[in-house]
Amino acid sequence: MALDDSALLEMIEMLRTADGGELMRRLLGGMLQAIVDAEATAHIGALPHERSEARTTQRNGTREKTVTTAAGDLTVKIPKVRTGSFFRALLAPRRRIDVALHAVVMQAYVEGVSTRRVDDLVVAMGGTGISKSEVSRICAQLDTDVASWRTRPLDHIAFPYVFLDATYCKVRLNQRIVSQAVVIATGVSADGRREVLGCQVGDSETEAFWTEFLRELKDRGLGSVQLVISDAHSGLIKAISTTMQGASWQRCRVHFMRNALARVSKVHAATIRTIFAQPGQAEVRAQVDKVADMLTEQFPTVAELLRDAKPDLTAFSDFPRAHWQKIWSTNPLERLNREVKRRTDVVGIFPDPAALLRLSACVLIEAHDEWQDSDRRYLSEESMALLNPPAPTQLEPTASSPTKTTRRAIAATA
Protein backbone atom coordinates (compact mmCIF):
# COMPACT_ATOMS: atom_id res chain seq x y z
CA MET A 1 0.00 0.00 0.00
CA ALA A 2 3.05 2.26 -0.52
CA LEU A 3 2.34 5.70 -1.98
CA ASP A 4 4.04 6.64 -5.23
CA ASP A 5 6.31 9.71 -5.53
CA SER A 6 3.61 12.01 -6.91
CA ALA A 7 1.26 11.14 -4.08
CA LEU A 8 3.99 11.76 -1.52
CA LEU A 9 4.85 15.12 -3.05
CA GLU A 10 1.17 16.08 -3.01
CA MET A 11 0.93 15.11 0.63
CA ILE A 12 4.02 17.16 1.51
CA GLU A 13 2.48 20.20 -0.17
CA MET A 14 -0.75 19.57 1.70
CA LEU A 15 1.09 19.43 5.02
CA ARG A 16 2.75 22.74 4.24
CA THR A 17 -0.39 24.64 3.30
CA ALA A 18 -3.31 23.09 5.17
CA ASP A 19 -4.63 24.14 8.56
CA GLY A 20 -5.14 21.66 11.38
CA GLY A 21 -8.70 20.55 10.52
CA GLU A 22 -8.10 20.45 6.80
CA LEU A 23 -4.85 18.62 7.37
CA MET A 24 -6.53 15.74 9.20
CA ARG A 25 -9.32 15.57 6.67
CA ARG A 26 -6.95 15.39 3.72
CA LEU A 27 -4.61 12.94 5.44
CA LEU A 28 -7.53 10.62 6.16
CA GLY A 29 -8.81 11.04 2.63
CA GLY A 30 -5.43 10.14 1.18
CA MET A 31 -5.21 7.11 3.44
CA LEU A 32 -8.68 5.86 2.46
CA GLN A 33 -7.91 6.36 -1.24
CA ALA A 34 -4.66 4.45 -0.90
CA ILE A 35 -6.45 1.56 0.83
CA VAL A 36 -9.14 1.39 -1.84
CA ASP A 37 -6.53 1.49 -4.63
CA ALA A 38 -4.56 -1.29 -2.94
CA GLU A 39 -7.71 -3.42 -2.67
CA ALA A 40 -8.44 -2.83 -6.35
CA THR A 41 -4.91 -3.85 -7.33
CA ALA A 42 -5.21 -7.07 -5.33
CA HIS A 43 -8.61 -7.79 -6.88
CA ILE A 44 -7.48 -7.11 -10.47
CA GLY A 45 -4.05 -8.71 -10.06
CA ALA A 46 -2.11 -5.77 -11.50
CA LEU A 47 -1.31 -2.11 -10.97
CA PRO A 48 -2.75 0.48 -13.36
CA HIS A 49 -1.24 0.00 -16.86
CA GLU A 50 0.75 -3.02 -15.64
CA ARG A 51 0.95 -6.15 -17.79
CA SER A 52 0.68 -9.24 -15.66
CA GLU A 53 -0.29 -12.88 -16.12
CA ALA A 54 -2.17 -12.65 -12.82
CA ARG A 55 -4.52 -9.95 -14.19
CA THR A 56 -8.17 -11.08 -14.05
CA THR A 57 -9.88 -7.97 -15.44
CA GLN A 58 -9.21 -4.34 -16.37
CA ARG A 59 -9.98 -1.01 -14.80
CA ASN A 60 -12.80 0.97 -16.38
CA GLY A 61 -12.76 4.42 -14.82
CA THR A 62 -13.90 5.37 -11.33
CA ARG A 63 -16.96 6.50 -9.48
CA GLU A 64 -17.04 8.82 -6.52
CA LYS A 65 -18.38 7.91 -3.09
CA THR A 66 -18.88 10.30 -0.19
CA VAL A 67 -17.78 8.90 3.17
CA THR A 68 -18.86 10.55 6.42
CA THR A 69 -16.10 10.54 9.05
CA ALA A 70 -15.33 12.39 12.27
CA ALA A 71 -13.03 14.65 10.23
CA GLY A 72 -15.77 15.55 7.76
CA ASP A 73 -17.20 14.25 4.51
CA LEU A 74 -14.55 12.73 2.25
CA THR A 75 -14.78 11.85 -1.44
CA VAL A 76 -13.11 8.60 -2.45
CA LYS A 77 -12.74 7.40 -6.05
CA ILE A 78 -13.80 3.76 -6.37
CA PRO A 79 -12.29 1.91 -9.38
CA LYS A 80 -14.73 0.23 -11.75
CA VAL A 81 -13.83 -2.98 -13.62
CA ARG A 82 -14.84 -4.21 -17.07
CA THR A 83 -15.92 -7.69 -15.94
CA GLY A 84 -17.25 -8.82 -12.60
CA SER A 85 -17.64 -6.52 -9.61
CA PHE A 86 -15.24 -4.88 -7.21
CA PHE A 87 -16.52 -4.66 -3.63
CA ARG A 88 -14.16 -2.76 -1.36
CA ALA A 89 -14.01 -4.23 2.12
CA LEU A 90 -13.44 -0.91 3.89
CA LEU A 91 -16.36 0.91 2.27
CA ALA A 92 -18.55 -2.06 1.44
CA PRO A 93 -22.21 -1.20 0.89
CA ARG A 94 -24.55 -1.77 3.80
CA ARG A 95 -21.80 -1.85 6.41
CA ARG A 96 -23.28 -2.15 9.87
CA ILE A 97 -22.23 1.35 10.87
CA ASP A 98 -23.84 2.82 7.73
CA VAL A 99 -27.01 0.83 8.27
CA ALA A 100 -27.10 1.88 11.92
CA LEU A 101 -26.63 5.55 11.07
CA HIS A 102 -29.30 5.51 8.38
CA ALA A 103 -31.67 3.60 10.65
CA VAL A 104 -31.20 6.12 13.47
CA VAL A 105 -31.76 9.07 11.13
CA MET A 106 -34.86 7.50 9.59
CA GLN A 107 -36.24 6.44 12.97
CA ALA A 108 -35.60 9.91 14.37
CA TYR A 109 -37.53 11.38 11.46
CA VAL A 110 -40.38 8.90 11.91
CA GLU A 111 -40.43 9.70 15.64
CA GLY A 112 -41.05 13.33 14.76
CA VAL A 113 -37.59 14.71 15.54
CA SER A 114 -36.83 17.98 13.74
CA THR A 115 -34.08 18.20 11.12
CA ARG A 116 -31.93 20.31 13.44
CA ARG A 117 -32.26 17.77 16.22
CA VAL A 118 -31.46 14.98 13.78
CA ASP A 119 -28.27 16.90 12.95
CA ASP A 120 -27.39 17.10 16.66
CA LEU A 121 -28.08 13.39 16.99
CA VAL A 122 -25.63 12.53 14.20
CA VAL A 123 -22.97 14.73 15.80
CA ALA A 124 -23.53 12.98 19.14
CA MET A 125 -22.91 9.67 17.36
CA GLY A 126 -19.47 10.88 16.29
CA GLY A 127 -20.37 12.25 12.86
CA THR A 128 -20.05 15.78 11.57
CA GLY A 129 -23.74 16.50 11.21
CA ILE A 130 -26.12 15.92 8.35
CA SER A 131 -27.71 18.32 5.90
CA LYS A 132 -31.40 18.69 5.16
CA SER A 133 -30.84 17.25 1.69
CA GLU A 134 -29.13 14.20 3.20
CA VAL A 135 -32.02 13.66 5.62
CA SER A 136 -34.44 13.88 2.71
CA ARG A 137 -32.37 11.41 0.68
CA ILE A 138 -32.23 8.91 3.53
CA CYS A 139 -35.91 9.28 4.32
CA ALA A 140 -36.80 8.78 0.66
CA GLN A 141 -35.51 5.22 1.11
CA LEU A 142 -38.63 4.64 3.21
CA ASP A 143 -40.84 5.28 0.19
CA THR A 144 -40.48 1.76 -1.19
CA ASP A 145 -41.66 0.16 2.06
CA VAL A 146 -44.45 2.71 2.45
CA ALA A 147 -45.72 2.13 -1.10
CA SER A 148 -45.63 -1.64 -0.59
CA TRP A 149 -47.62 -1.37 2.64
CA ARG A 150 -50.17 1.06 1.23
CA THR A 151 -50.89 -1.17 -1.78
CA ARG A 152 -50.86 -4.53 0.00
CA PRO A 153 -53.86 -6.83 -0.68
CA LEU A 154 -56.71 -6.78 1.84
CA ASP A 155 -58.45 -9.94 0.67
CA HIS A 156 -56.78 -12.22 3.22
CA ILE A 157 -59.67 -11.84 5.68
CA ALA A 158 -63.07 -10.15 6.05
CA PHE A 159 -63.40 -6.77 7.78
CA PRO A 160 -66.93 -6.40 9.24
CA TYR A 161 -66.13 -3.04 10.86
CA VAL A 162 -64.35 -0.13 9.16
CA PHE A 163 -63.46 3.21 10.82
CA LEU A 164 -62.81 6.35 8.76
CA ASP A 165 -61.50 9.74 9.84
CA ALA A 166 -59.09 12.51 8.86
CA THR A 167 -56.64 14.91 10.45
CA TYR A 168 -55.04 18.03 8.98
CA CYS A 169 -51.42 19.16 8.60
CA LYS A 170 -49.64 22.10 6.98
CA VAL A 171 -47.90 21.60 3.62
CA ARG A 172 -46.05 23.94 1.28
CA LEU A 173 -47.78 23.67 -2.09
CA ASN A 174 -47.28 25.92 -5.14
CA GLN A 175 -45.44 28.56 -3.10
CA ARG A 176 -48.28 28.63 -0.53
CA ILE A 177 -48.78 27.00 2.83
CA VAL A 178 -52.02 25.04 2.79
CA SER A 179 -53.85 22.56 4.99
CA GLN A 180 -53.86 18.99 3.71
CA ALA A 181 -56.08 16.15 4.91
CA VAL A 182 -54.53 12.87 6.02
CA VAL A 183 -57.39 10.37 5.70
CA ILE A 184 -57.06 7.08 7.55
CA ALA A 185 -59.00 3.82 7.43
CA THR A 186 -58.77 1.13 10.08
CA GLY A 187 -60.69 -2.12 10.28
CA VAL A 188 -61.61 -4.88 12.70
CA SER A 189 -61.14 -8.24 11.03
CA ALA A 190 -63.34 -11.29 11.43
CA ASP A 191 -60.98 -12.68 14.08
CA GLY A 192 -61.25 -9.50 16.18
CA ARG A 193 -57.88 -7.96 15.36
CA ARG A 194 -57.36 -4.38 14.21
CA GLU A 195 -55.48 -3.34 11.09
CA VAL A 196 -54.68 -0.02 9.50
CA LEU A 197 -56.19 -0.50 6.06
CA GLY A 198 -54.78 2.55 4.32
CA CYS A 199 -54.09 6.27 4.27
CA GLN A 200 -53.93 9.07 1.74
CA VAL A 201 -53.14 12.79 1.61
CA GLY A 202 -55.33 15.22 -0.30
CA ASP A 203 -56.55 18.80 -0.54
CA SER A 204 -59.80 18.32 1.38
CA GLU A 205 -62.40 15.80 2.50
CA THR A 206 -64.49 16.11 -0.66
CA GLU A 207 -66.82 13.40 -1.91
CA ALA A 208 -64.52 12.77 -4.89
CA PHE A 209 -61.45 12.40 -2.69
CA TRP A 210 -63.13 10.02 -0.23
CA THR A 211 -64.71 8.03 -3.08
CA GLU A 212 -61.33 7.53 -4.74
CA PHE A 213 -59.80 6.45 -1.42
CA LEU A 214 -62.57 3.96 -0.61
CA ARG A 215 -62.58 2.52 -4.13
CA GLU A 216 -58.86 1.93 -3.82
CA LEU A 217 -59.50 -0.06 -0.64
CA LYS A 218 -62.17 -2.09 -2.43
CA ASP A 219 -59.83 -2.71 -5.37
CA ARG A 220 -57.25 -4.05 -2.93
CA GLY A 221 -59.78 -6.62 -1.72
CA LEU A 222 -61.58 -4.99 1.22
CA GLY A 223 -64.80 -6.96 1.58
CA SER A 224 -67.61 -8.18 3.85
CA VAL A 225 -67.95 -4.74 5.45
CA GLN A 226 -71.07 -4.62 7.62
CA LEU A 227 -70.66 -1.30 9.44
CA VAL A 228 -68.74 1.87 8.63
CA ILE A 229 -68.09 4.26 11.53
CA SER A 230 -67.28 7.92 10.85
CA ASP A 231 -68.33 11.50 11.52
CA ALA A 232 -71.11 13.17 9.54
CA HIS A 233 -68.95 14.94 6.96
CA SER A 234 -71.22 15.31 3.93
CA GLY A 235 -68.58 14.30 1.37
CA LEU A 236 -67.67 11.21 3.37
CA ILE A 237 -71.31 10.14 3.83
CA LYS A 238 -71.92 10.32 0.08
CA ALA A 239 -68.73 8.40 -0.65
CA ILE A 240 -69.71 5.65 1.80
CA SER A 241 -73.15 5.27 0.22
CA THR A 242 -71.54 5.08 -3.23
CA THR A 243 -68.78 2.58 -2.50
CA MET A 244 -69.98 0.55 0.51
CA GLN A 245 -73.34 -0.74 -0.67
CA GLY A 246 -74.85 -3.22 1.77
CA ALA A 247 -73.00 -1.78 4.77
CA SER A 248 -74.66 0.25 7.53
CA TRP A 249 -73.31 3.61 8.62
CA GLN A 250 -72.78 4.52 12.27
CA ARG A 251 -72.58 8.22 13.00
CA CYS A 252 -69.92 8.80 15.62
CA ARG A 253 -71.70 9.50 18.92
CA VAL A 254 -68.81 11.65 20.17
CA HIS A 255 -69.01 14.00 17.21
CA PHE A 256 -72.79 14.10 17.56
CA MET A 257 -72.57 14.97 21.27
CA ARG A 258 -70.15 17.79 20.50
CA ASN A 259 -72.72 19.26 18.13
CA ALA A 260 -75.45 18.81 20.72
CA LEU A 261 -73.43 20.45 23.50
CA ALA A 262 -73.20 23.58 21.38
CA ARG A 263 -77.02 23.86 21.65
CA VAL A 264 -77.96 22.37 25.04
CA SER A 265 -76.69 22.42 28.60
CA LYS A 266 -74.64 19.63 30.16
CA VAL A 267 -77.72 18.46 32.06
CA HIS A 268 -79.66 17.94 28.86
CA ALA A 269 -76.58 16.37 27.23
CA ALA A 270 -76.66 13.75 29.99
CA THR A 271 -80.26 13.04 29.02
CA ILE A 272 -79.16 12.43 25.43
CA ARG A 273 -76.49 10.02 26.66
CA THR A 274 -79.17 7.79 28.19
CA ILE A 275 -79.81 6.60 24.61
CA PHE A 276 -76.54 4.68 24.75
CA ALA A 277 -77.19 3.19 28.19
CA GLN A 278 -80.13 1.02 27.10
CA PRO A 279 -79.86 -2.79 27.25
CA GLY A 280 -81.18 -3.72 23.80
CA GLN A 281 -81.86 -2.62 20.24
CA ALA A 282 -85.55 -1.82 20.71
CA GLU A 283 -84.88 0.14 23.91
CA VAL A 284 -82.10 2.19 22.25
CA ARG A 285 -84.34 3.31 19.40
CA ALA A 286 -87.32 3.93 21.68
CA GLN A 287 -85.15 6.10 23.94
CA VAL A 288 -84.27 8.36 20.98
CA ASP A 289 -87.95 9.18 20.58
CA LYS A 290 -88.41 9.72 24.32
CA VAL A 291 -85.45 12.09 24.57
CA ALA A 292 -86.55 13.98 21.45
CA ASP A 293 -90.02 14.44 22.94
CA MET A 294 -88.48 15.72 26.19
CA LEU A 295 -86.39 18.32 24.32
CA THR A 296 -89.00 19.43 21.81
CA GLU A 297 -90.42 22.31 23.81
CA GLN A 298 -87.13 23.84 25.02
CA PHE A 299 -84.74 22.73 22.26
CA PRO A 300 -86.77 22.00 19.13
CA THR A 301 -83.70 22.13 16.88
CA VAL A 302 -81.91 19.45 18.89
CA ALA A 303 -85.07 17.33 19.03
CA GLU A 304 -85.36 17.48 15.26
CA LEU A 305 -81.66 16.67 14.93
CA LEU A 306 -82.14 13.56 17.07
CA ARG A 307 -85.09 12.33 15.04
CA ASP A 308 -83.25 12.86 11.76
CA ALA A 309 -80.11 11.13 13.05
CA LYS A 310 -81.93 8.21 14.68
CA PRO A 311 -81.17 5.50 12.05
CA ASP A 312 -77.49 6.43 11.81
CA LEU A 313 -76.92 7.25 15.48
CA THR A 314 -78.33 3.89 16.58
CA ALA A 315 -76.90 1.64 13.84
CA PHE A 316 -74.57 0.10 16.43
CA SER A 317 -77.54 -1.54 18.18
CA ASP A 318 -78.02 -3.93 15.25
CA PHE A 319 -74.76 -5.63 16.23
CA PRO A 320 -73.70 -7.75 19.22
CA ARG A 321 -74.08 -6.01 22.57
CA ALA A 322 -70.46 -6.80 23.43
CA HIS A 323 -69.34 -4.62 20.50
CA TRP A 324 -71.36 -1.49 21.20
CA GLN A 325 -68.79 0.53 23.13
CA LYS A 326 -66.15 -0.24 20.51
CA ILE A 327 -68.20 0.59 17.42
CA TRP A 328 -70.46 3.54 18.32
CA SER A 329 -67.70 6.14 17.87
CA THR A 330 -64.42 6.79 16.09
CA ASN A 331 -62.55 7.17 19.38
CA PRO A 332 -60.04 4.40 18.57
CA LEU A 333 -59.16 6.18 15.34
CA GLU A 334 -59.05 9.54 17.12
CA ARG A 335 -56.25 8.23 19.30
CA LEU A 336 -54.37 7.19 16.18
CA ASN A 337 -54.97 10.65 14.70
CA ARG A 338 -53.50 12.27 17.79
CA GLU A 339 -50.37 10.17 17.45
CA VAL A 340 -50.00 11.24 13.81
CA LYS A 341 -50.43 14.86 14.86
CA ARG A 342 -47.91 14.50 17.67
CA ARG A 343 -45.29 13.27 15.23
CA THR A 344 -46.10 15.71 12.43
CA ASP A 345 -46.34 18.78 14.67
CA VAL A 346 -42.60 18.57 15.28
CA VAL A 347 -41.98 19.04 11.56
CA GLY A 348 -44.45 21.91 11.40
CA ILE A 349 -44.73 22.68 7.69
CA PHE A 350 -43.97 19.84 5.30
CA PRO A 351 -42.08 20.64 2.07
CA ASP A 352 -44.62 18.76 -0.06
CA PRO A 353 -47.56 16.30 0.25
CA ALA A 354 -45.25 13.34 -0.41
CA ALA A 355 -43.21 14.13 2.72
CA LEU A 356 -46.40 14.34 4.79
CA LEU A 357 -47.64 11.03 3.40
CA ARG A 358 -44.27 9.37 4.09
CA LEU A 359 -44.17 10.35 7.75
CA SER A 360 -47.88 9.73 8.38
CA ALA A 361 -47.70 6.30 6.76
CA CYS A 362 -44.65 5.36 8.84
CA VAL A 363 -46.49 6.27 12.04
CA LEU A 364 -49.45 4.17 10.91
CA ILE A 365 -47.24 1.23 9.92
CA GLU A 366 -45.76 1.34 13.40
CA ALA A 367 -49.22 1.16 14.98
CA HIS A 368 -50.34 -1.52 12.51
CA ASP A 369 -47.34 -3.73 13.35
CA GLU A 370 -47.93 -3.31 17.08
CA TRP A 371 -51.53 -4.44 16.66
CA GLN A 372 -50.45 -7.47 14.67
CA ASP A 373 -47.75 -8.47 17.14
CA SER A 374 -50.01 -8.10 20.17
CA ASP A 375 -51.83 -11.10 21.60
CA ARG A 376 -54.67 -8.81 22.65
CA ARG A 377 -57.63 -8.59 20.27
CA TYR A 378 -59.82 -5.52 19.88
CA LEU A 379 -62.92 -7.76 19.93
CA SER A 380 -62.96 -11.37 21.07
CA GLU A 381 -63.35 -14.20 18.57
CA GLU A 382 -66.38 -15.42 20.51
CA SER A 383 -68.16 -12.08 20.16
CA MET A 384 -67.22 -11.82 16.48
CA ALA A 385 -68.94 -15.15 15.93
CA LEU A 386 -72.22 -13.51 17.06
CA LEU A 387 -72.41 -11.31 13.98
CA ASN A 388 -75.55 -12.03 12.00
CA PRO A 389 -75.03 -12.96 9.26
CA PRO A 390 -71.56 -14.10 10.35
CA ALA A 391 -68.76 -12.74 8.19
CA PRO A 392 -66.40 -15.41 6.85
CA THR A 393 -63.00 -15.52 8.49
CA GLN A 394 -61.50 -16.18 5.06
CA LEU A 395 -62.86 -14.50 1.96
CA GLU A 396 -63.75 -16.57 -1.07
CA PRO A 397 -60.79 -17.05 -3.43
CA THR A 398 -60.97 -15.30 -6.77
CA ALA A 399 -62.46 -17.09 -9.76
CA SER A 400 -59.05 -17.68 -11.23
CA SER A 401 -57.65 -19.39 -8.15
CA PRO A 402 -56.90 -23.15 -8.27
CA THR A 403 -58.96 -23.73 -5.10
CA LYS A 404 -62.21 -22.52 -6.57
CA THR A 405 -61.53 -24.16 -9.93
CA THR A 406 -60.94 -27.46 -8.18
CA ARG A 407 -64.19 -27.18 -6.27
CA ARG A 408 -66.10 -26.53 -9.48
CA ALA A 409 -64.50 -29.55 -11.14
CA ILE A 410 -65.44 -31.76 -8.19
CA ALA A 411 -69.01 -30.46 -8.22
CA ALA A 412 -69.31 -31.11 -11.96
CA THR A 413 -68.03 -34.66 -11.54
CA ALA A 414 -70.50 -35.32 -8.73
Buried (B, 14 or more C-beta within 10 A) or exposed (E): EEBEEEBEEBBEEBEEEBEEEEBBBBBBBBBBBBBBBBBBBEBBEBBEEEEEEEEEBEBEEBEEBEBBBEBBBBEBBBBBBEEEEBEBEEBEEEEEEBEEBBEBBBBBBBBBBEBEEBBBBBEEEEBBBBEEEBBBEBBEEBEEEBEEBBEEEBBEBBBBBBBBBBBBBBBBBEEEEBEBBBBBBBBBBBBBBBBBBBBBBBEBBBBEBBBBBBBBBEEBBBBBBBBBBBBBBEBBBBBBBEBBEEBBBBBBBEBBBEEBEEEBEEEBBEBBEBBBEBEEBEEBBBBBBEBBEBBBEEBEEBBEBBBEBBEBBBBBBBBBEEBBEBBBBBBBBBEBBEBBBEBBEBBEEBEEBBBBBBBBBBBBBBBBEEBEEEEEBBBEEEBBBBBEEEBEBEBEEEEEEEEEEEEEEEEEEE
